[in-house]
Amino acid sequence: MPENLFVVLMGVGTVFFGLICIILLCTAMSAVCRSMGKASAVPAAPAPAAAPAVRNDAIPNRQAMIAAISAAIAEDMGTDPAGIRILSVKKL
């Protein structure tokens, strides 16, 4: 019986020791990456004030794009494209 308890405690101890080491390594690497990121940051020159870009909300070939999206979704779901209804599409 004591042998089984020893094996269990060694296993649990090893797992938690390993997890603590991983956490410490992640914290150390995060600190190193943060310090390197600040050192290499070059102050950017202020951008000239430009006129706002004209946003064209019209999507060319809207029906063809919706058909392609429906076909891709239907293929992924394993259904028929006729059963899929796309209610809205927004250009990002």
N, CA, C and O atoms as a printed pandas DataFrame, in Angstrom:
     atom_number atom_name residue_name chain_id  residue_number  x_coord  y_coord  z_coord
0              1         N          MET        A               1    0.806   -1.190    0.000
1              2        CA          MET        A               1    0.000    0.000    0.000
2              3         C          MET        A               1    0.859    1.269    0.000
3              4         O          MET        A               1    0.557    2.199   -0.748
4              5         N          PRO        A               2    1.912    1.336    0.810
5              6        CA          PRO        A               2    2.732    2.556    0.797
6              7         C          PRO        A               2    3.399    2.795   -0.562
7              8         O          PRO        A               2    3.666    3.938   -0.933
8              9         N          GLU        A               3    3.668    1.708   -1.303
9             10        CA          GLU        A               3    4.296    1.885   -2.610
10            11         C          GLU        A               3    3.338    2.602   -3.556
11            12         O          GLU        A               3    3.755    3.472   -4.320
12            13         N          ASN        A               4    2.058    2.242   -3.509
13            14        CA          ASN        A               4    1.073    2.883   -4.377
14            15         C          ASN        A               4    0.915    4.358   -4.036
15            16         O          ASN        A               4    0.831    5.198   -4.931
16            17         N          LEU        A               5    0.875    4.670   -2.764
17            18        CA          LEU        A               5    0.751    6.055   -2.333
18            19         C          LEU        A               5    1.973    6.856   -2.766
19            20         O          LEU        A               5    1.845    8.007   -3.185
20            21         N          PHE        A               6    3.143    6.262   -2.670
21            22        CA          PHE        A               6    4.373    6.926   -3.100
22            23         C          PHE        A               6    4.332    7.226   -4.596
23            24         O          PHE        A               6    4.704    8.317   -5.027
24            25         N          VAL        A               7    3.876    6.250   -5.388
25            26        CA          VAL        A               7    3.803    6.445   -6.843
26            27         C          VAL        A               7    2.827    7.563   -7.179
27            28         O          VAL        A               7    3.112    8.411   -8.024
28            29         N          VAL        A               8    1.675    7.562   -6.516
29            30        CA          VAL        A               8    0.674    8.600   -6.773
30            31         C          VAL        A               8    1.218    9.976   -6.396
31            32         O          VAL        A               8    1.085   10.928   -7.166
32            33         N          LEU        A               9    1.819   10.084   -5.237
33            34        CA          LEU        A               9    2.350   11.375   -4.802
34            35         C          LEU        A               9    3.493   11.853   -5.699
35            36         O          LEU        A               9    3.598   13.047   -5.977
36            37         N          MET        A              10    4.336   10.948   -6.148
37            38        CA          MET        A              10    5.412   11.336   -7.069
38            39         C          MET        A              10    4.838   11.812   -8.402
39            40         O          MET        A              10    5.320   12.788   -8.976
40            41         N          GLY        A              11    3.814   11.125   -8.888
41            42        CA          GLY        A              11    3.197   11.528  -10.152
42            43         C          GLY        A              11    2.539   12.887  -10.057
43            44         O          GLY        A              11    2.744   13.744  -10.916
44            45         N          VAL        A              12    1.751   13.087   -9.019
45            46        CA          VAL        A              12    1.087   14.376   -8.831
46            47         C          VAL        A              12    2.118   15.477   -8.600
47            48         O          VAL        A              12    1.991   16.574   -9.146
48            49         N          GLY        A              13    3.119   15.192   -7.806
49            50        CA          GLY        A              13    4.164   16.183   -7.557
50            51         C          GLY        A              13    4.916   16.553   -8.823
51            52         O          GLY        A              13    5.223   17.724   -9.048
52            53         N          THR        A              14    5.215   15.558   -9.650
53            54        CA          THR        A              14    5.914   15.820  -10.905
54            55         C          THR        A              14    5.076   16.682  -11.828
55            56         O          THR        A              14    5.591   17.610  -12.451
56            57         N          VAL        A              15    3.783   16.384  -11.922
57            58        CA          VAL        A              15    2.898   17.161  -12.795
58            59         C          VAL        A              15    2.831   18.608  -12.330
59            60         O          VAL        A              15    2.982   19.522  -13.140
60            61         N          PHE        A              16    2.606   18.830  -11.035
61            62        CA          PHE        A              16    2.498   20.201  -10.554
62            63         C          PHE        A              16    3.830   20.929  -10.626
63            64         O          PHE        A              16    3.856   22.130  -10.896
64            65         N          PHE        A              17    4.932   20.235  -10.392
65            66        CA          PHE        A              17    6.239   20.868  -10.547
66            67         C          PHE        A              17    6.453   21.288  -12.003
67            68         O          PHE        A              17    6.958   22.378  -12.271
68            69         N          GLY        A              18    6.071   20.429  -12.929
69            70        CA          GLY        A              18    6.196   20.764  -14.344
70            71         C          GLY        A              18    5.324   21.948  -14.727
71            72         O          GLY        A              18    5.757   22.823  -15.477
72            73         N          LEU        A              19    4.101   21.980  -14.217
73            74        CA          LEU        A              19    3.213   23.104  -14.522
74            75         C          LEU        A              19    3.749   24.415  -13.956
75            76         O          LEU        A              19    3.659   25.460  -14.601
76            77         N          ILE        A              20    4.300   24.357  -12.763
77            78        CA          ILE        A              20    4.881   25.566  -12.173
78            79         C          ILE        A              20    6.073   26.034  -12.998
79            80         O          ILE        A              20    6.254   27.236  -13.196
80            81         N          CYS        A              21    6.884   25.106  -13.479
81            82        CA          CYS        A              21    8.022   25.480  -14.335
82            83         C          CYS        A              21    7.541   26.121  -15.637
83            84         O          CYS        A              21    8.129   27.100  -16.096
84            85         N          ILE        A              22    6.485   25.582  -16.230
85            86        CA          ILE        A              22    5.950   26.159  -17.468
86            87         C          ILE        A              22    5.438   27.574  -17.221
87            88         O          ILE        A              22    5.666   28.465  -18.039
88            89         N          ILE        A              23    4.753   27.786  -16.109
89            90        CA          ILE        A              23    4.255   29.123  -15.779
90            91         C          ILE        A              23    5.411   30.097  -15.601
91            92         O          ILE        A              23    5.357   31.224  -16.093
92            93         N          LEU        A              24    6.447   29.670  -14.904
93            94        CA          LEU        A              24    7.606   30.546  -14.698
94            95         C          LEU        A              24    8.303   30.860  -16.018
95            96         O          LEU        A              24    8.719   31.997  -16.242
96            97         N          LEU        A              25    8.435   29.869  -16.891
97            98        CA          LEU        A              25    9.062   30.113  -18.190
98            99         C          LEU        A              25    8.233   31.073  -19.039
99           100         O          LEU        A              25    8.784   31.951  -19.702
100          101         N          CYS        A              26    6.914   30.909  -19.021
101          102        CA          CYS        A              26    6.045   31.812  -19.779
102          103         C          CYS        A              26    6.137   33.234  -19.250
103          104         O          CYS        A              26    6.166   34.186  -20.030
104          105         N          THR        A              27    6.183   33.385  -17.940
105          106        CA          THR        A              27    6.303   34.714  -17.347
106          107         C          THR        A              27    7.643   35.351  -17.722
107          108         O          THR        A              27    7.700   36.535  -18.055
108          109         N          ALA        A              28    8.707   34.569  -17.667
109          110        CA          ALA        A              28   10.023   35.093  -18.018
110          111         C          ALA        A              28   10.086   35.481  -19.495
111          112         O          ALA        A              28   10.613   36.540  -19.836
112          113         N          MET        A              29    9.555   34.638  -20.365
113          114        CA          MET        A              29    9.577   34.961  -21.798
114          115         C          MET        A              29    8.710   36.176  -22.103
115          116         O          MET        A              29    9.047   36.975  -22.977
116          117         N          SER        A              30    7.609   36.319  -21.396
117          118        CA          SER        A              30    6.751   37.487  -21.581
118          119         C          SER        A              30    7.498   38.759  -21.197
119          120         O          SER        A              30    7.417   39.768  -21.896
120          121         N          ALA        A              31    8.219   38.707  -20.093
121          122        CA          ALA        A              31    8.995   39.872  -19.655
122          123         C          ALA        A              31   10.091   40.201  -20.662
123          124         O          ALA        A              31   10.335   41.372  -20.953
124          125         N          VAL        A              32   10.748   39.180  -21.193
125          126        CA          VAL        A              32   11.807   39.407  -22.184
126          127         C          VAL        A              32   11.226   40.016  -23.454
127          128         O          VAL        A              32   11.789   40.959  -24.010
128          129         N          CYS        A              33   10.104   39.478  -23.911
129          130        CA          CYS        A              33    9.489   40.004  -25.141
130          131         C          CYS        A              33    9.007   41.431  -24.942
131          132         O          CYS        A              33    9.143   42.260  -25.843
132          133         N          ARG        A              34    8.444   41.731  -23.773
133          134        CA          ARG        A              34    7.991   43.098  -23.500
134          135         C          ARG        A              34    9.165   44.065  -23.474
135          136         O          ARG        A              34    9.059   45.175  -23.996
136          137         N          SER        A              35   10.281   43.665  -22.875
137          138        CA          SER        A              35   11.431   44.566  -22.798
138          139         C          SER        A              35   12.061   44.757  -24.175
139          140         O          SER        A              35   12.543   45.848  -24.479
140          141         N          MET        A              36   12.068   43.741  -25.000
141          142        CA          MET        A              36   12.614   43.872  -26.356
142          143         C          MET        A              36   11.687   44.711  -27.231
143          144         O          MET        A              36   12.153   45.440  -28.106
144          145         N          GLY        A              37   10.407   44.612  -27.005
145          146        CA          GLY        A              37    9.450   45.379  -27.791
146          147         C          GLY        A              37    9.559   46.868  -27.514
147          148         O          GLY        A              37    9.423   47.676  -28.432
148          149         N          LYS        A              38    9.803   47.245  -26.266
149          150        CA          LYS        A              38    9.935   48.652  -25.916
150          151         C          LYS        A              38   11.243   49.222  -26.444
151          152         O          LYS        A              38   11.291   50.388  -26.836
152          153         N          ALA        A              39   12.300   48.426  -26.462
153          154        CA          ALA        A              39   13.602   48.911  -26.900
154          155         C          ALA        A              39   13.628   49.149  -28.402
155          156         O          ALA        A              39   14.292   50.074  -28.868
156          157         N          SER        A              40   12.917   48.331  -29.165
157          158        CA          SER        A              40   12.976   48.459  -30.615
158          159         C          SER        A              40   11.892   49.371  -31.163
159          160         O          SER        A              40   11.836   49.601  -32.371
160          161         N          ALA        A              41   11.032   49.893  -30.302
161          162        CA          ALA        A              41    9.961   50.766  -30.775
162          163         C          ALA        A              41   10.556   52.103  -31.188
163          164         O          ALA        A              41   11.234   52.765  -30.402
164          165         N          VAL        A              42   10.296   52.489  -32.423
165          166        CA          VAL        A              42   10.775   53.757  -32.949
166          167         C          VAL        A              42    9.586   54.705  -32.985
167          168         O          VAL        A              42    8.530   54.348  -33.505
168          169         N          PRO        A              43    9.740   55.907  -32.443
169          170        CA          PRO        A              43    8.606   56.824  -32.477
170          171         C          PRO        A              43    8.244   57.144  -33.924
171          172         O          PRO        A              43    9.092   57.539  -34.723
172          173         N          ALA        A              44    6.992   56.967  -34.231
173          174        CA          ALA        A              44    6.527   57.196  -35.592
174          175         C          ALA        A              44    6.291   58.675  -35.812
175          176         O          ALA        A              44    5.838   59.393  -34.920
176          177         N          ALA        A              45    6.610   59.119  -37.026
177          178        CA          ALA        A              45    6.355   60.505  -37.382
178          179         C          ALA        A              45    4.856   60.694  -37.518
179          180         O          ALA        A              45    4.163   59.799  -38.002
180          181         N          PRO        A              46    4.345   61.838  -37.103
181          182        CA          PRO        A              46    2.913   62.038  -37.224
182          183         C          PRO        A              46    2.486   62.025  -38.686
183          184         O          PRO        A              46    3.114   62.647  -39.544
184          185         N          ALA        A              47    1.422   61.314  -38.940
185          186        CA          ALA        A              47    0.932   61.203  -40.312
186          187         C          ALA        A              47    0.240   62.500  -40.710
187          188         O          ALA        A              47   -0.444   63.117  -39.894
188          189         N          PRO        A              48    0.415   62.911  -41.953
189          190        CA          PRO        A              48   -0.271   64.128  -42.390
190          191         C          PRO        A              48   -1.777   63.899  -42.392
191          192         O          PRO        A              48   -2.259   62.807  -42.694
192          193         N          ALA        A              49   -2.494   64.940  -42.054
193          194        CA          ALA        A              49   -3.945   64.829  -42.014
194          195         C          ALA        A              49   -4.466   64.632  -43.432
195          196         O          ALA        A              49   -4.336   65.509  -44.286
196          197         N          ALA        A              50   -5.050   63.477  -43.661
197          198        CA          ALA        A              50   -5.568   63.174  -44.993
198          199         C          ALA        A              50   -7.081   63.252  -44.959
199          200         O          ALA        A              50   -7.710   63.118  -43.909
200          201         N          ALA        A              51   -7.633   63.467  -46.107
201          202        CA          ALA        A              51   -9.086   63.484  -46.214
202          203         C          ALA        A              51   -9.603   62.079  -45.959
203          204         O          ALA        A              51   -8.960   61.111  -46.366
204          205         N          PRO        A              52  -10.745   61.938  -45.298
205          206        CA          PRO        A              52  -11.270   60.601  -45.051
206          207         C          PRO        A              52  -11.529   59.868  -46.361
207          208         O          PRO        A              52  -12.012   60.438  -47.340
208          209         N          ALA        A              53  -11.189   58.584  -46.338
209          210        CA          ALA        A              53  -11.358   57.785  -47.550
210          211         C          ALA        A              53  -12.843   57.631  -47.852
211          212         O          ALA        A              53  -13.673   57.498  -46.953
212          213         N          VAL        A              54  -13.142   57.654  -49.113
213          214        CA          VAL        A              54  -14.522   57.476  -49.536
214          215         C          VAL        A              54  -14.857   56.002  -49.414
215          216         O          VAL        A              54  -14.158   55.152  -49.966
216          217         N          ARG        A              55  -15.910   55.703  -48.703
217          218        CA          ARG        A              55  -16.295   54.313  -48.488
218          219         C          ARG        A              55  -17.382   53.957  -49.485
219          220         O          ARG        A              55  -18.444   54.576  -49.540
220          221         N          ASN        A              56  -17.078   52.951  -50.260
221          222        CA          ASN        A              56  -18.028   52.501  -51.255
222          223         C          ASN        A              56  -18.690   51.242  -50.711
223          224         O          ASN        A              56  -18.071   50.178  -50.678
224          225         N          ASP        A              57  -19.956   51.358  -50.282
225          226        CA          ASP        A              57  -20.651   50.236  -49.675
226          227         C          ASP        A              57  -21.220   49.270  -50.703
227          228         O          ASP        A              57  -21.697   48.194  -50.343
228          229         N          ALA        A              58  -21.175   49.636  -51.961
229          230        CA          ALA        A              58  -21.715   48.743  -52.981
230          231         C          ALA        A              58  -20.749   47.572  -53.189
231          232         O          ALA        A              58  -19.554   47.772  -53.404
232          233         N          ILE        A              59  -21.280   46.359  -53.123
233          234        CA          ILE        A              59  -20.477   45.159  -53.323
234          235         C          ILE        A              59  -20.701   44.694  -54.755
235          236         O          ILE        A              59  -21.826   44.361  -55.126
236          237         N          PRO        A              60  -19.647   44.667  -55.564
237          238        CA          PRO        A              60  -19.839   44.217  -56.945
238          239         C          PRO        A              60  -20.169   42.724  -56.975
239          240         O          PRO        A              60  -19.644   41.952  -56.172
240          241         N          ASN        A              61  -21.033   42.324  -57.893
241          242        CA          ASN        A              61  -21.448   40.927  -58.061
242          243         C          ASN        A              61  -21.972   40.348  -56.751
243          244         O          ASN        A              61  -21.558   39.266  -56.333
244          245         N          ARG        A              62  -22.883   41.071  -56.110
245          246        CA          ARG        A              62  -23.404   40.676  -54.799
246          247         C          ARG        A              62  -24.063   39.298  -54.838
247          248         O          ARG        A              62  -23.846   38.489  -53.936
248          249         N          GLN        A              63  -24.858   39.023  -55.860
249          250        CA          GLN        A              63  -25.558   37.740  -55.934
250          251         C          GLN        A              63  -24.580   36.582  -56.106
251          252         O          GLN        A              63  -24.767   35.518  -55.516
252          253         N          ALA        A              64  -23.548   36.781  -56.904
253          254        CA          ALA        A              64  -22.549   35.727  -57.097
254          255         C          ALA        A              64  -21.784   35.469  -55.797
255          256         O          ALA        A              64  -21.465   34.324  -55.475
256          257         N          MET        A              65  -21.490   36.540  -55.053
257          258        CA          MET        A              65  -20.779   36.382  -53.791
258          259         C          MET        A              65  -21.653   35.642  -52.776
259          260         O          MET        A              65  -21.166   34.762  -52.067
260          261         N          ILE        A              66  -22.927   35.990  -52.705
261          262        CA          ILE        A              66  -23.831   35.317  -51.775
262          263         C          ILE        A              66  -23.992   33.848  -52.159
263          264         O          ILE        A              66  -24.080   32.984  -51.287
264          265         N          ALA        A              67  -24.030   33.564  -53.457
265          266        CA          ALA        A              67  -24.126   32.173  -53.900
266          267         C          ALA        A              67  -22.879   31.387  -53.494
267          268         O          ALA        A              67  -22.974   30.236  -53.066
268          269         N          ALA        A              68  -21.717   32.013  -53.630
269          270        CA          ALA        A              68  -20.470   31.337  -53.249
270          271         C          ALA        A              68  -20.412   31.098  -51.738
271          272         O          ALA        A              68  -19.972   30.037  -51.294
272          273         N          ILE        A              69  -20.854   32.079  -50.951
273          274        CA          ILE        A              69  -20.875   31.921  -49.499
274          275         C          ILE        A              69  -21.837   30.805  -49.111
275          276         O          ILE        A              69  -21.525   29.976  -48.256
276          277         N          SER        A              70  -23.021   30.786  -49.749
277          278        CA          SER        A              70  -24.012   29.743  -49.452
278          279         C          SER        A              70  -23.467   28.360  -49.788
279          280         O          SER        A              70  -23.660   27.410  -49.029
280          281         N          ALA        A              71  -22.788   28.251  -50.925
281          282        CA          ALA        A              71  -22.228   26.961  -51.321
282          283         C          ALA        A              71  -21.149   26.503  -50.339
283          284         O          ALA        A              71  -21.071   25.322  -50.000
284          285         N          ALA        A              72  -20.323   27.441  -49.887
285          286        CA          ALA        A              72  -19.259   27.077  -48.944
286          287         C          ALA        A              72  -19.846   26.642  -47.603
287          288         O          ALA        A              72  -19.384   25.669  -47.007
288          289         N          ILE        A              73  -20.857   27.356  -47.134
289          290        CA          ILE        A              73  -21.483   26.987  -45.859
290          291         C          ILE        A              73  -22.187   25.641  -45.989
291          292         O          ILE        A              73  -22.101   24.801  -45.093
292          293         N          ALA        A              74  -22.889   25.437  -47.115
293          294        CA          ALA        A              74  -23.597   24.172  -47.324
294          295         C          ALA        A              74  -22.618   23.006  -47.398
295          296         O          ALA        A              74  -22.896   21.928  -46.871
296          297         N          GLU        A              75  -21.484   23.212  -48.041
297          298        CA          GLU        A              75  -20.474   22.156  -48.148
298          299         C          GLU        A              75  -19.935   21.799  -46.767
299          300         O          GLU        A              75  -19.736   20.626  -46.451
300          301         N          ASP        A              76  -19.701   22.822  -45.949
301          302        CA          ASP        A              76  -19.175   22.581  -44.615
302          303         C          ASP        A              76  -20.205   21.877  -43.733
303          304         O          ASP        A              76  -19.855   21.007  -42.935
304          305         N          MET        A              77  -21.475   22.255  -43.880
305          306        CA          MET        A              77  -22.529   21.665  -43.056
306          307         C          MET        A              77  -23.044   20.344  -43.622
307          308         O          MET        A              77  -23.716   19.586  -42.924
308          309         N          GLY        A              78  -22.729   20.073  -44.884
309          310        CA          GLY        A              78  -23.192   18.840  -45.510
310          311         C          GLY        A              78  -24.664   18.890  -45.886
311          312         O          GLY        A              78  -25.344   17.864  -45.889
312          313         N          THR        A              79  -25.158   20.083  -46.203
313          314        CA          THR        A              79  -26.558   20.238  -46.582
314          315         C          THR        A              79  -26.665   20.784  -47.994
315          316         O          THR        A              79  -25.662   20.946  -48.688
316          317         N          ASP        A              80  -27.889   21.064  -48.409
317          318        CA          ASP        A              80  -28.161   21.617  -49.732
318          319         C          ASP        A              80  -28.094   23.143  -49.659
319          320         O          ASP        A              80  -28.627   23.727  -48.715
320          321         N          PRO        A              81  -27.454   23.806  -50.630
321          322        CA          PRO        A              81  -27.373   25.272  -50.600
322          323         C          PRO        A              81  -28.742   25.950  -50.679
323          324         O          PRO        A              81  -28.882   27.094  -50.246
324          325         N          ALA        A              82  -29.738   25.276  -51.215
325          326        CA          ALA        A              82  -31.058   25.891  -51.331
326          327         C          ALA        A              82  -31.697   26.084  -49.950
327          328         O          ALA        A              82  -32.593   26.916  -49.808
328          329         N          GLY        A              83  -31.271   25.358  -48.962
329          330        CA          GLY        A              83  -31.838   25.466  -47.631
330          331         C          GLY        A              83  -31.200   26.537  -46.774
331          332         O          GLY        A              83  -31.607   26.726  -45.628
332          333         N          ILE        A              84  -30.205   27.248  -47.300
333          334        CA          ILE        A              84  -29.491   28.257  -46.530
334          335         C          ILE        A              84  -29.984   29.634  -46.937
335          336         O          ILE        A              84  -30.055   29.949  -48.125
336          337         N          ARG        A              85  -30.324   30.451  -45.954
337          338        CA          ARG        A              85  -30.777   31.815  -46.207
338          339         C          ARG        A              85  -29.791   32.777  -45.552
339          340         O          ARG        A              85  -29.616   32.760  -44.334
340          341         N          ILE        A              86  -29.148   33.614  -46.364
341          342        CA          ILE        A              86  -28.255   34.641  -45.854
342          343         C          ILE        A              86  -29.065   35.913  -45.774
343          344         O          ILE        A              86  -29.577   36.399  -46.782
344          345         N          LEU        A              87  -29.181   36.454  -44.568
345          346        CA          LEU        A              87  -30.058   37.616  -44.361
346          347         C          LEU        A              87  -29.354   38.929  -44.616
347          348         O          LEU        A              87  -29.978   39.869  -45.108
348          349         N          SER        A              88  -28.082   39.025  -44.300
349          350        CA          SER        A              88  -27.377   40.280  -44.533
350          351         C          SER        A              88  -25.890   40.015  -44.740
351          352         O          SER        A              88  -25.329   39.055  -44.212
352          353         N          VAL        A              89  -25.274   40.888  -45.522
353          354        CA          VAL        A              89  -23.834   40.825  -45.766
354          355         C          VAL        A              89  -23.317   42.251  -45.624
355          356         O          VAL        A              89  -23.829   43.169  -46.265
356          357         N          LYS        A              90  -22.299   42.434  -44.781
357          358        CA          LYS        A              90  -21.727   43.750  -44.571
358          359         C          LYS        A              90  -20.274   43.738  -44.997
359          360         O          LYS        A              90  -19.536   42.799  -44.697
360          361         N          LYS        A              91  -19.874   44.766  -45.685
361          362        CA          LYS        A              91  -18.480   44.896  -46.103
362          363         C          LYS        A              91  -17.677   45.486  -44.950
363          364         O          LYS        A              91  -18.041   46.523  -44.395
364          365         N          LEU        A              92  -16.598   44.828  -44.600
365          366        CA          LEU        A              92  -15.765   45.303  -43.491
366          367         C          LEU        A              92  -14.631   46.149  -43.996
367          368         O          LEU        A              92  -13.824   46.637  -43.204
